[in-house]
Amino acid sequence: MSSLQSTMTVMVLYPEREGNERIAFEKRSVPQPEKGEVLVRVRAAGIGGQDKRIFAAEELGWRTKRRRSERGVISGYEFSGIVATGGSRFNEGDEVYGYTNFRKGGVTHAEFVCVSERMISYKPERLTHVETATVPTGCMTSLKALQELAGVTERQRVLLSGATGGVGIYAVQIAKMLGAHVTAQGRSWHEHELLRLGVDSFIEYTREEVLHSDELFDVIFDVAGIWNFDDMAPHLTSRGTFITTHPERDRFGIVSSYFTAKKSKYLFVAHGRSDVLENITALFDSELLEPIVGSVSPFYDALDEFDPEDRKIVGRRVLLIE
Ligand SMILES: NC(=O)c1ccc[n+]([C@@H]2O[C@H](COP(=O)([O-])OP(=O)(O)OC[C@H]3O[C@@H](n4cnc5c(N)ncnc54)[C@H](OP(=O)(O)O)[C@@H]3O)[C@@H](O)[C@H]2O)c1
C-alpha cells in the first residue's frame, strides 16, 4: 500500500438503537489481506436488500445477532474501488469491482475491504465507480438464476417479482438479453422505466394479484423473495422453473419439486466467480447492459439511504466512499 494508513472509517449498523444512533462511523484497523486476497480502497458501495434487512433488524442470522449486540454490524456486500495492496492477479492501482461472501457477512461499507481475487474483476471502462457499485450482486445473482439455473432461452416467458430493486433491474435486462418475454412486477410509478428497459408486460403488485392470473411462465424468478414453489407451481409451464432469492424460506418447495417435472432451484451467490464478473464487465463495455443507479449519497449521509418509505427509486442505492 503506498500510504501507511493503519486505520479506516467503517459504517456500523446498530439496528436496535433509535434514530440517528442506528448508524455510527467508527475507526477500525485497516484489514490485512490474506493469501489470495487484495486490499481495495472502496470508492463506492451498493446498499442491497440484505443491508436493509439488517438495518431493520429483520431475519438476522446468529452471527449477525451476536455481532449487533456486541459491536454492531458492518454492512455492504459489493463495491467498486482501487487496489491498494496487490495480489497475484491484480496490482496496486488497478480499478476493480466485486462482491463478498454473504455467509461471512458484509464488509464493504468501509474505506477499505480485503477480498479474494476470485471475487473481483477489472471495472468496466465505460462505467464510473458509482455505476459499477450497482453491478456485482444484481448481475451475478440474475445471471446465476436466469442463465445458469433456469437456462432461459429465446421467447421463453419469464415472470419477475421485485423488478425495480438492485437485483431486479439487472434481472430484467439479462432476461431480455437472453431473448425472453418478460413480465415484471413493480409499483405504478415504476412502469415507465421498466417498459423503457424492454419489459413486455407490467404488473402492479399493489393492485393486480399475480396469483389470480391464468398466464403460464417458463421461469418465475422471485427476486423479492415473496413467493414459494407450491403457490407458484400452477403458474409454471409443465417443465417450468421457480427460483427465489430466499430459498431458505422454501426448502420444502425444493424438496417437493424433485418429484415433479416443474422445478424449484436453489440460488445462492457466495463463491468466487471472477470469470462471470469478467463476462459482466464485457456486457457493460459493449453496452448490452445499462447501469442503473437508484440514488447516491455521501458515506456520512448513509442514514437517508435506509429510509424504507422512499419507494420511488429504481435500481441500487449507492454510497460514495471517497
Ligand atoms: N440468494 C442469493 O444468493 C441472493 C443474492 C442477492 C440478493 N438476494 C436477496 O434478494 C433480495 C432482493 O435483493 P435486492 O438487493 O434487489 O433488494 P432491493 O434492492 O431492496 O429490492 C427489493 C425489491 O423487492 C420489492 N419488494 C419488496 N417487498 C415486496 C413485496 N411484498 N411484493 C413485491 N415486491 C416487493 C421492492 O419493491 P418496493 O421497494 O417498491 O417494495 C424492490 O423492488 C433480497 O432479499 C436479498 O437479500 C439473495
The ligand as an SDF file (V2000), in Angstrom:
LIG
                    3D

 48 52  0  0  0  0  0  0  0  0999 V2000
  -29.8650  -15.9600   -2.7720 N   0  0  0  0  0  0  0  0  0  0  0  0
  -28.8940  -15.1200   -3.1230 C   0  0  0  0  0  0  0  0  0  0  0  0
  -27.7770  -15.5380   -3.4530 O   0  0  0  0  0  0  0  0  0  0  0  0
  -29.1660  -13.6380   -3.1230 C   0  0  0  0  0  0  0  0  0  0  0  0
  -28.2790  -12.7800   -3.7910 C   0  0  0  0  0  0  0  0  0  0  0  0
  -28.5670  -11.4220   -3.8150 C   0  0  0  0  0  0  0  0  0  0  0  0
  -29.7040  -10.9390   -3.1830 C   0  0  0  0  0  0  0  0  0  0  0  0
  -30.5070  -11.7990   -2.5010 N   0  0  0  0  0  0  0  0  0  0  0  0
  -31.7390  -11.3150   -1.8610 C   0  0  0  0  0  0  0  0  0  0  0  0
  -32.5650  -10.8850   -2.9220 O   0  0  0  0  0  0  0  0  0  0  0  0
  -33.4930   -9.9260   -2.4400 C   0  0  0  0  0  0  0  0  0  0  0  0
  -33.5390   -8.7470   -3.4010 C   0  0  0  0  0  0  0  0  0  0  0  0
  -32.3190   -8.0680   -3.2900 O   0  0  0  0  0  0  0  0  0  0  0  0
  -32.1800   -6.5820   -3.7910 P   0  0  0  0  0  0  0  0  0  0  0  0
  -30.8040   -6.1980   -3.4870 O   0  0  0  0  0  0  0  0  0  0  0  0
  -32.7210   -6.4340   -5.1610 O   0  0  0  0  0  0  0  0  0  0  0  0
  -33.1690   -5.8180   -2.7850 O   0  0  0  0  0  0  0  0  0  0  0  0
  -33.8010   -4.3730   -3.0090 P   0  0  0  0  0  0  0  0  0  0  0  0
  -32.8850   -3.5290   -3.8260 O   0  0  0  0  0  0  0  0  0  0  0  0
  -34.2120   -3.9170   -1.6670 O   0  0  0  0  0  0  0  0  0  0  0  0
  -35.1030   -4.6560   -3.8970 O   0  0  0  0  0  0  0  0  0  0  0  0
  -36.1620   -5.4310   -3.4180 C   0  0  0  0  0  0  0  0  0  0  0  0
  -37.2880   -5.3490   -4.4280 C   0  0  0  0  0  0  0  0  0  0  0  0
  -38.3710   -6.1590   -3.9980 O   0  0  0  0  0  0  0  0  0  0  0  0
  -39.5660   -5.3640   -3.9830 C   0  0  0  0  0  0  0  0  0  0  0  0
  -40.4650   -5.8140   -2.9300 N   0  0  0  0  0  0  0  0  0  0  0  0
  -40.2770   -5.7480   -1.6090 C   0  0  0  0  0  0  0  0  0  0  0  0
  -41.3460   -6.2410   -0.9620 N   0  0  0  0  0  0  0  0  0  0  0  0
  -42.2260   -6.6500   -1.9190 C   0  0  0  0  0  0  0  0  0  0  0  0
  -43.4980   -7.2430   -1.8960 C   0  0  0  0  0  0  0  0  0  0  0  0
  -44.1090   -7.5320   -0.7550 N   0  0  0  0  0  0  0  0  0  0  0  0
  -44.1070   -7.5200   -3.0610 N   0  0  0  0  0  0  0  0  0  0  0  0
  -43.4860   -7.2560   -4.2230 C   0  0  0  0  0  0  0  0  0  0  0  0
  -42.2680   -6.6930   -4.3240 N   0  0  0  0  0  0  0  0  0  0  0  0
  -41.6570   -6.3810   -3.1730 C   0  0  0  0  0  0  0  0  0  0  0  0
  -39.0810   -3.9560   -3.7510 C   0  0  0  0  0  0  0  0  0  0  0  0
  -40.0290   -3.0110   -4.2070 O   0  0  0  0  0  0  0  0  0  0  0  0
  -40.5590   -1.8380   -3.2250 P   0  0  0  0  0  0  0  0  0  0  0  0
  -39.3660   -1.2370   -2.5680 O   0  0  0  0  0  0  0  0  0  0  0  0
  -41.2740   -0.9450   -4.1480 O   0  0  0  0  0  0  0  0  0  0  0  0
  -41.4560   -2.5380   -2.2590 O   0  0  0  0  0  0  0  0  0  0  0  0
  -37.8250   -3.9400   -4.6080 C   0  0  0  0  0  0  0  0  0  0  0  0
  -38.1410   -3.7440   -5.9660 O   0  0  0  0  0  0  0  0  0  0  0  0
  -33.0080   -9.5060   -1.0660 C   0  0  0  0  0  0  0  0  0  0  0  0
  -33.8500  -10.0720   -0.1040 O   0  0  0  0  0  0  0  0  0  0  0  0
  -31.5870  -10.0970   -0.9910 C   0  0  0  0  0  0  0  0  0  0  0  0
  -31.2340  -10.4130    0.3200 O   0  0  0  0  0  0  0  0  0  0  0  0
  -30.2770  -13.1390   -2.4670 C   0  0  0  0  0  0  0  0  0  0  0  0
  1  2  1  0
  2  3  2  0
  2  4  1  0
  4  5  1  0
  4 48  2  0
  5  6  2  0
  6  7  1  0
  7  8  2  0
  8  9  1  0
  8 48  1  0
  9 10  1  0
  9 46  1  0
 10 11  1  0
 11 12  1  0
 11 44  1  0
 12 13  1  0
 13 14  1  0
 14 15  2  0
 14 16  1  0
 14 17  1  0
 17 18  1  0
 18 19  2  0
 18 20  1  0
 18 21  1  0
 21 22  1  0
 22 23  1  0
 23 24  1  0
 23 42  1  0
 24 25  1  0
 25 26  1  0
 25 36  1  0
 26 27  1  0
 26 35  1  0
 27 28  2  0
 28 29  1  0
 29 30  1  0
 29 35  2  0
 30 31  1  0
 30 32  2  0
 32 33  1  0
 33 34  2  0
 34 35  1  0
 36 37  1  0
 36 42  1  0
 37 38  1  0
 38 39  2  0
 38 40  1  0
 38 41  1  0
 42 43  1  0
 44 45  1  0
 44 46  1  0
 46 47  1  0
M  CHG  2   8   1  16  -1
M  END
$$$$
